[in-house]
Amino acid sequence: MKRLVVLLLVAASALPAQGPAAVAIHNARVVPVSGPVIARGTVVLRDGLIEAVGADVNIPADAWVIEGDGLTIYPGLIDALSTFGIPQPATPQANGAAAQQPAAPQITSPLATPGAVTAANPPARGPEDRPMTTSWVRAADLVKPTDRRLNSARAAGFTTAVTFPPRGIFAGQGAIVDLAGETPGQMIVADNAGEYVTLATSGGFGGGFPNSLMGTIAYVRQLYLDAEHYRIAKQFYAAHPRGTARPDYDRALEGVLDAPRVLLPATRRTDVDRMLRFADDLRLQAVLYGLPEGYRSADLLKKAGASVLVNLRWPEKGRDTDPDEPDTLQVLRVRDRAPSTPAVLAQNGVKFALYTGGLERRADLLREIKRALDEGLSPEDALRALTLSPAEIYGVADRLGSIEPGKIANLVVTKGDIFQTATEVKYVFVDGVKFEPVEEPAPANARPESAPPTPEPQGEKQ
């Protein structure tokens, strides 16, 4: 009965509170992120946008006033690499592509969904099919406001996610989505956030090409070379159509060329070096993601001026590992030091954002953030990495990531510091619509289902 009541409350929280066009949160502590904290300020929202913010703001006569004594207003959090908004399979399969891949030296997708590639749903095979390539698939066409995870994401303070299709080597184009809306179209903030590339393999044993890490890297490189040749051919044909054979339309190459940036995986320091050189050789605007060994790679990233996305799901011992098999010193070292990555990046001036790696519940998120804070990350840098930095990395800082007039009215209102476990999330505003979140308790032995843990590096010496 008690659980039924909780479920009803959660369901009710999915319904936005109805109110007038203008809302004013008065006499609250305001943390704009883009500027100094306002000890007692007012934020006015109207028609889905921030109309005014400051210590001396006149409250409109038609505004619905929320007294902010004891409350703190933050920008809505942004999950920088996610599948939020894309409904997940109801019955996870045990033989998904990620489960078939070894932990090292393979770099797997942090968005890989169980059941994504199975015997019943195989990837394309053979060079003529461009294996595991769906670069033209757009997350903007896949998102739905009915994704059950949106409630728990809002309860954790997230108002926006950069959502990508999770399957394959070239998985597709991401979208920046707000985590509420009556229709999918209302959720879209930007419809092309970039191309999401993994280093997935076919698994070998007759599973098709590529069946090794180096084979996958070679395939990715070749596809980008093909795309550049395709671009040149299209440009030449457009300028000289008479007497020129037209190039065949290739949707895989169109998808690659259409992306404003590419997301590339990097686990170890050697991966970081490889991917930075790869992007430089092909003149790609690249963002690296994963980075459990980012604490060893800050010098490379700073020199390259790279932006990175750090997975908050720190490496842990796999559920299916042999309990009698001892972990190597390198594995233990990475588990211990991975949470120091954000602090090291911040200290070295590397632009980074954080992503949840599939963590949905606020308690799980705060646990992982606390580990980073304990390793020296400042609360200010942590907040920036979940708000303004991802907006800057994806080119939408003109509308998201901070509390400024004219930006989208995505806010989190808390009673206490946002990273404290005892803090209550009172309200979440998405596009100016108010939600009063109620987080559903996790079932016993629950684990995040939208992404596996970051694969652990093995066998590499310091």
PLY file of the C-alpha trace (Angstrom):
ply
format ascii 1.0
element vertex 462
property float x
property float y
property float z
element edge 461
property int vertex1
property int vertex2
end_header
0.00 0.00 0.00
2.81 2.37 0.92
4.53 1.69 -2.39
1.26 2.29 -4.25
0.98 5.72 -2.64
4.55 6.52 -3.69
3.85 5.42 -7.25
0.75 7.60 -7.39
2.79 10.56 -6.18
5.41 9.89 -8.83
2.74 9.72 -11.50
1.26 12.98 -10.27
4.68 14.61 -10.39
4.81 13.92 -14.13
1.98 16.39 -14.60
3.11 20.02 -14.79
1.55 22.49 -12.43
-0.76 24.84 -14.27
-0.40 28.55 -13.69
-0.22 31.99 -15.31
2.25 32.90 -18.04
4.57 34.70 -15.57
6.21 33.26 -12.46
8.40 35.16 -9.99
10.56 33.39 -7.41
11.19 36.10 -4.84
13.85 36.55 -2.15
15.75 33.37 -2.97
19.47 32.70 -3.20
20.30 32.71 -6.92
23.30 30.88 -8.39
23.51 32.07 -12.02
26.78 30.14 -12.72
27.69 32.78 -15.31
28.11 35.41 -12.60
28.34 35.97 -8.86
25.82 34.46 -6.47
22.91 36.75 -5.57
22.24 36.35 -1.86
18.62 37.52 -2.08
17.29 37.84 -5.56
14.29 37.37 -7.79
13.94 35.40 -11.00
11.00 36.13 -13.30
9.88 33.60 -15.90
7.49 34.31 -18.74
6.43 32.25 -21.76
9.12 29.66 -21.19
11.99 32.14 -20.93
13.84 33.94 -18.15
12.54 37.49 -18.24
14.57 39.05 -15.42
17.01 38.13 -12.68
18.64 40.23 -9.99
18.53 41.64 -6.50
16.23 44.54 -7.43
13.76 43.11 -9.90
10.26 44.50 -10.15
7.73 41.69 -9.90
5.13 41.90 -12.69
1.57 42.45 -11.54
0.39 39.32 -13.37
3.08 37.04 -11.96
2.47 34.02 -9.78
4.82 34.67 -6.86
6.76 31.91 -5.10
8.32 33.04 -1.84
11.94 31.98 -1.93
13.01 32.35 1.69
15.37 29.46 2.42
15.44 28.37 -1.22
18.27 28.36 -3.76
17.77 28.66 -7.51
20.20 26.90 -9.86
20.22 26.48 -13.63
18.70 23.17 -14.64
21.27 20.40 -14.85
22.34 19.07 -18.26
23.28 15.44 -18.86
26.00 15.82 -21.48
25.76 12.30 -22.96
22.58 10.34 -22.53
19.70 8.36 -23.95
17.06 10.22 -21.89
13.96 10.70 -23.99
14.54 7.59 -26.11
12.37 4.88 -24.53
14.35 1.82 -23.50
13.49 -1.81 -24.32
11.01 -3.33 -21.87
12.95 -6.60 -21.58
16.75 -6.26 -21.58
18.62 -9.01 -23.42
21.64 -10.64 -21.86
23.50 -11.04 -25.14
23.75 -7.39 -26.20
26.75 -6.12 -28.13
28.31 -4.47 -25.11
28.15 -7.72 -23.15
29.95 -9.56 -25.93
32.99 -7.28 -25.85
36.01 -7.78 -23.60
36.71 -5.14 -20.99
40.12 -4.38 -22.47
41.43 -3.10 -24.68
37.92 -2.57 -26.02
36.24 0.81 -25.57
32.51 0.31 -25.46
29.64 2.71 -25.72
28.46 4.25 -22.43
25.03 4.46 -24.00
24.87 0.87 -25.19
21.48 -0.54 -24.35
21.07 -4.24 -23.55
19.38 -5.86 -26.52
20.62 -3.25 -29.00
22.38 -5.77 -31.24
21.25 -9.39 -30.90
20.63 -12.44 -33.03
17.08 -11.19 -33.44
18.22 -7.66 -34.26
21.64 -7.96 -35.94
23.71 -5.04 -37.20
24.39 -4.62 -40.90
27.15 -6.98 -42.07
29.79 -6.61 -44.77
31.58 -3.61 -46.28
28.75 -3.04 -48.78
26.36 -2.46 -45.88
28.72 -0.20 -43.92
28.70 -2.42 -40.80
27.04 -1.11 -37.67
26.65 2.31 -39.29
23.48 4.37 -38.91
25.02 7.83 -39.06
21.83 9.24 -40.55
19.62 8.24 -37.58
18.57 11.31 -35.60
17.76 11.27 -31.91
15.40 14.16 -32.60
13.19 11.68 -34.46
13.32 9.10 -31.67
12.60 11.04 -28.47
9.24 10.72 -26.77
7.86 12.53 -23.72
6.57 9.15 -22.49
10.05 7.84 -21.61
9.51 6.68 -18.02
13.01 7.87 -16.98
12.16 11.54 -17.42
10.44 11.72 -14.03
13.46 10.42 -12.12
15.82 12.59 -14.17
13.84 15.71 -13.26
13.72 14.59 -9.63
17.53 14.55 -9.74
17.55 18.14 -11.02
18.05 17.49 -14.73
16.07 19.62 -17.14
18.04 18.92 -20.32
19.93 16.02 -21.87
22.14 15.63 -24.90
20.59 12.44 -26.21
22.11 10.06 -28.74
21.06 6.86 -30.50
23.07 4.16 -28.70
23.66 1.42 -31.26
26.57 0.64 -33.56
29.91 2.17 -34.52
28.40 5.27 -36.12
25.30 5.33 -33.93
23.75 8.51 -35.25
23.18 12.18 -34.56
22.35 13.46 -31.10
19.82 16.08 -30.09
19.66 18.49 -27.19
16.31 17.90 -25.55
14.42 19.38 -22.64
13.06 16.68 -20.36
9.39 17.62 -20.62
6.85 18.45 -23.27
3.48 17.37 -24.56
4.93 16.34 -27.92
8.38 15.22 -29.07
8.76 18.42 -31.07
8.33 20.54 -27.96
11.28 18.77 -26.33
13.87 19.60 -28.99
16.26 22.46 -28.22
18.75 21.64 -31.00
18.21 18.83 -33.48
21.85 17.99 -34.28
24.36 17.85 -31.44
26.91 15.78 -33.34
27.73 12.27 -34.51
28.16 9.63 -31.81
30.96 7.16 -32.58
31.80 4.08 -30.53
34.51 1.49 -31.03
32.11 -1.44 -30.96
33.06 -4.63 -32.78
31.09 -7.48 -34.28
32.36 -9.82 -31.58
34.45 -12.05 -33.86
33.93 -15.76 -34.49
32.31 -15.16 -37.87
30.31 -12.18 -36.68
31.53 -10.03 -39.55
33.82 -7.06 -40.04
35.15 -5.30 -38.03
35.87 -7.85 -35.32
38.78 -6.12 -33.57
39.54 -2.75 -32.04
42.09 -1.84 -34.71
39.69 -2.98 -37.41
37.01 -0.66 -36.04
39.42 2.28 -35.87
40.48 1.63 -39.46
36.83 1.50 -40.53
36.02 4.79 -38.81
39.00 6.46 -40.47
38.03 5.11 -43.88
34.45 6.32 -43.55
35.65 9.85 -42.81
38.01 9.72 -45.80
35.11 8.51 -47.94
32.95 11.32 -46.60
35.53 13.93 -47.56
35.83 12.51 -51.06
32.03 12.45 -51.30
31.85 16.10 -50.18
34.36 17.19 -52.82
32.55 15.22 -55.53
29.21 16.79 -54.59
30.68 20.28 -54.61
32.28 19.75 -58.01
29.07 18.36 -59.46
27.06 21.27 -58.06
29.43 23.71 -59.77
29.81 21.74 -63.04
26.77 19.49 -63.57
26.99 19.42 -67.37
29.31 16.70 -68.55
29.96 15.39 -65.04
28.72 12.09 -63.70
26.71 12.78 -60.57
27.88 11.11 -57.33
25.61 8.41 -55.92
23.62 9.50 -52.90
25.02 7.89 -49.74
23.00 8.43 -46.59
25.78 7.10 -44.35
28.18 9.74 -45.67
25.47 12.41 -45.60
25.00 11.70 -41.90
28.71 12.03 -41.21
28.99 15.31 -43.14
25.87 16.74 -41.54
27.24 16.54 -37.98
28.73 19.72 -36.45
31.06 17.64 -34.24
31.97 14.04 -33.53
32.07 12.30 -30.16
34.99 9.88 -29.84
35.60 7.42 -26.97
38.77 7.46 -24.87
39.45 5.28 -21.85
43.22 5.20 -21.36
45.89 7.85 -21.90
46.93 6.02 -25.07
43.33 6.27 -26.30
43.30 10.01 -25.63
46.51 10.46 -27.62
45.20 8.26 -30.44
41.86 10.06 -30.70
43.40 13.53 -30.55
45.77 12.64 -33.41
42.93 10.96 -35.27
40.78 14.10 -35.06
43.68 16.35 -36.02
44.60 14.22 -39.05
41.01 14.31 -40.33
40.37 17.92 -39.26
37.42 16.95 -37.13
35.82 19.01 -34.39
35.97 16.25 -31.81
34.76 15.88 -28.23
36.23 12.96 -26.28
34.06 11.03 -23.84
34.53 8.49 -21.06
37.95 9.45 -19.62
38.28 7.24 -16.51
42.03 7.85 -16.87
41.60 11.54 -17.54
43.76 12.27 -14.52
46.71 10.95 -16.57
45.79 12.83 -19.75
45.29 16.46 -18.71
48.55 17.57 -20.36
47.55 16.08 -23.72
44.07 17.55 -23.55
45.29 21.00 -22.55
47.87 21.09 -25.33
45.23 20.12 -27.89
42.63 22.55 -26.50
40.19 19.65 -26.41
36.81 19.51 -24.70
35.82 16.29 -22.94
32.85 14.56 -21.34
33.62 12.63 -18.15
31.49 9.67 -17.13
30.32 9.97 -13.51
29.89 6.21 -13.21
33.35 5.52 -11.90
34.94 2.15 -12.80
33.89 -0.73 -10.60
34.36 -4.47 -10.47
32.15 -6.14 -13.05
29.26 -8.30 -11.93
30.32 -11.19 -14.16
34.02 -11.24 -13.27
35.53 -14.28 -11.60
35.57 -13.56 -7.83
38.67 -15.74 -7.52
40.56 -13.81 -10.20
42.68 -11.11 -8.52
42.57 -7.61 -9.99
45.78 -6.18 -11.38
47.47 -3.25 -9.71
46.62 -1.09 -12.73
42.92 -1.89 -12.45
42.89 -1.13 -8.73
44.77 2.11 -9.35
42.27 3.29 -11.96
39.31 2.49 -9.71
40.92 4.48 -6.94
42.02 7.48 -8.99
39.31 7.84 -11.64
37.17 10.14 -9.43
40.10 12.60 -9.33
39.79 13.17 -13.09
37.40 16.18 -12.89
39.58 17.95 -10.32
42.75 17.37 -12.35
41.08 18.62 -15.52
39.78 21.72 -13.74
43.21 22.46 -12.27
44.76 22.24 -15.73
42.18 24.44 -17.44
40.65 21.68 -19.58
37.02 22.31 -20.50
34.94 19.36 -19.37
31.35 18.41 -18.71
29.97 15.52 -16.70
27.45 12.91 -17.78
25.54 10.42 -15.69
26.40 7.22 -17.54
22.84 6.03 -16.99
22.45 6.99 -13.33
18.84 8.00 -12.86
18.29 8.40 -9.12
19.50 11.52 -7.34
21.04 9.46 -4.52
23.22 7.57 -7.02
24.25 10.78 -8.75
25.17 12.51 -5.48
27.21 9.51 -4.38
29.36 9.68 -7.50
29.67 13.48 -7.38
30.76 13.25 -3.75
33.62 10.99 -4.76
34.79 13.67 -7.20
34.39 16.39 -4.57
36.38 14.31 -2.09
39.19 14.16 -4.67
39.45 17.94 -4.88
36.77 19.07 -7.34
35.20 22.30 -6.12
31.39 22.50 -5.87
31.51 25.48 -8.23
33.39 23.52 -10.89
31.08 20.54 -10.40
28.02 22.73 -10.94
29.54 24.35 -14.01
30.35 20.93 -15.46
26.65 20.03 -15.19
25.27 23.32 -16.52
27.18 25.94 -18.48
30.12 23.82 -19.67
28.01 21.25 -21.57
26.02 24.12 -23.08
29.28 25.71 -24.26
30.69 22.44 -25.61
27.56 21.85 -27.69
27.20 25.46 -28.82
23.96 26.29 -27.00
25.25 28.52 -24.20
23.20 31.33 -25.72
20.04 29.60 -24.51
21.00 27.09 -21.78
23.34 26.56 -18.85
22.97 29.68 -16.73
20.37 31.99 -15.23
20.32 35.01 -17.54
17.54 37.05 -19.17
16.44 35.64 -22.50
17.56 32.07 -21.84
15.24 29.08 -21.63
13.51 28.93 -18.23
15.10 25.70 -17.01
15.67 25.92 -13.26
16.13 23.76 -10.19
14.91 25.18 -6.89
16.25 23.47 -3.79
16.09 23.76 -0.05
19.80 23.54 0.63
22.97 22.97 -1.39
22.28 21.04 -4.57
25.03 18.47 -3.93
24.04 17.64 -0.35
22.13 14.42 0.17
19.81 16.03 2.74
18.79 18.75 0.28
15.23 18.68 -1.00
14.49 19.48 -4.63
11.38 21.63 -4.23
10.65 22.61 -7.82
11.99 21.97 -11.29
11.10 24.30 -14.15
11.39 23.00 -17.70
10.61 25.58 -20.39
9.01 27.60 -17.61
6.63 24.80 -16.59
6.79 23.94 -12.90
7.16 20.38 -11.65
7.21 19.26 -8.04
9.34 16.12 -8.25
8.87 13.05 -6.10
11.61 10.48 -6.55
10.51 6.87 -6.58
12.52 4.63 -4.23
14.82 2.24 -6.07
13.86 -1.43 -6.08
16.11 -3.80 -4.17
19.41 -4.46 -5.96
18.48 -1.93 -8.64
21.16 -0.87 -11.12
21.07 1.85 -13.78
19.89 0.24 -17.00
20.65 2.79 -19.69
24.43 2.41 -19.68
27.04 -0.09 -18.50
29.93 0.91 -16.24
32.95 2.44 -17.94
35.19 -0.43 -19.08
38.30 -0.71 -16.96
41.76 -0.37 -18.50
43.91 -3.40 -17.91
47.53 -4.26 -18.28
48.90 -0.80 -19.13
51.84 0.42 -17.11
52.25 3.89 -15.73
0 1
1 2
2 3
3 4
4 5
5 6
6 7
7 8
8 9
9 10
10 11
11 12
12 13
13 14
14 15
15 16
16 17
17 18
18 19
19 20
20 21
21 22
22 23
23 24
24 25
25 26
26 27
27 28
28 29
29 30
30 31
31 32
32 33
33 34
34 35
35 36
36 37
37 38
38 39
39 40
40 41
41 42
42 43
43 44
44 45
45 46
46 47
47 48
48 49
49 50
50 51
51 52
52 53
53 54
54 55
55 56
56 57
57 58
58 59
59 60
60 61
61 62
62 63
63 64
64 65
65 66
66 67
67 68
68 69
69 70
70 71
71 72
72 73
73 74
74 75
75 76
76 77
77 78
78 79
79 80
80 81
81 82
82 83
83 84
84 85
85 86
86 87
87 88
88 89
89 90
90 91
91 92
92 93
93 94
94 95
95 96
96 97
97 98
98 99
99 100
100 101
101 102
102 103
103 104
104 105
105 106
106 107
107 108
108 109
109 110
110 111
111 112
112 113
113 114
114 115
115 116
116 117
117 118
118 119
119 120
120 121
121 122
122 123
123 124
124 125
125 126
126 127
127 128
128 129
129 130
130 131
131 132
132 133
133 134
134 135
135 136
136 137
137 138
138 139
139 140
140 141
141 142
142 143
143 144
144 145
145 146
146 147
147 148
148 149
149 150
150 151
151 152
152 153
153 154
154 155
155 156
156 157
157 158
158 159
159 160
160 161
161 162
162 163
163 164
164 165
165 166
166 167
167 168
168 169
169 170
170 171
171 172
172 173
173 174
174 175
175 176
176 177
177 178
178 179
179 180
180 181
181 182
182 183
183 184
184 185
185 186
186 187
187 188
188 189
189 190
190 191
191 192
192 193
193 194
194 195
195 196
196 197
197 198
198 199
199 200
200 201
201 202
202 203
203 204
204 205
205 206
206 207
207 208
208 209
209 210
210 211
211 212
212 213
213 214
214 215
215 216
216 217
217 218
218 219
219 220
220 221
221 222
222 223
223 224
224 225
225 226
226 227
227 228
228 229
229 230
230 231
231 232
232 233
233 234
234 235
235 236
236 237
237 238
238 239
239 240
240 241
241 242
242 243
243 244
244 245
245 246
246 247
247 248
248 249
249 250
250 251
251 252
252 253
253 254
254 255
255 256
256 257
257 258
258 259
259 260
260 261
261 262
262 263
263 264
264 265
265 266
266 267
267 268
268 269
269 270
270 271
271 272
272 273
273 274
274 275
275 276
276 277
277 278
278 279
279 280
280 281
281 282
282 283
283 284
284 285
285 286
286 287
287 288
288 289
289 290
290 291
291 292
292 293
293 294
294 295
295 296
296 297
297 298
298 299
299 300
300 301
301 302
302 303
303 304
304 305
305 306
306 307
307 308
308 309
309 310
310 311
311 312
312 313
313 314
314 315
315 316
316 317
317 318
318 319
319 320
320 321
321 322
322 323
323 324
324 325
325 326
326 327
327 328
328 329
329 330
330 331
331 332
332 333
333 334
334 335
335 336
336 337
337 338
338 339
339 340
340 341
341 342
342 343
343 344
344 345
345 346
346 347
347 348
348 349
349 350
350 351
351 352
352 353
353 354
354 355
355 356
356 357
357 358
358 359
359 360
360 361
361 362
362 363
363 364
364 365
365 366
366 367
367 368
368 369
369 370
370 371
371 372
372 373
373 374
374 375
375 376
376 377
377 378
378 379
379 380
380 381
381 382
382 383
383 384
384 385
385 386
386 387
387 388
388 389
389 390
390 391
391 392
392 393
393 394
394 395
395 396
396 397
397 398
398 399
399 400
400 401
401 402
402 403
403 404
404 405
405 406
406 407
407 408
408 409
409 410
410 411
411 412
412 413
413 414
414 415
415 416
416 417
417 418
418 419
419 420
420 421
421 422
422 423
423 424
424 425
425 426
426 427
427 428
428 429
429 430
430 431
431 432
432 433
433 434
434 435
435 436
436 437
437 438
438 439
439 440
440 441
441 442
442 443
443 444
444 445
445 446
446 447
447 448
448 449
449 450
450 451
451 452
452 453
453 454
454 455
455 456
456 457
457 458
458 459
459 460
460 461
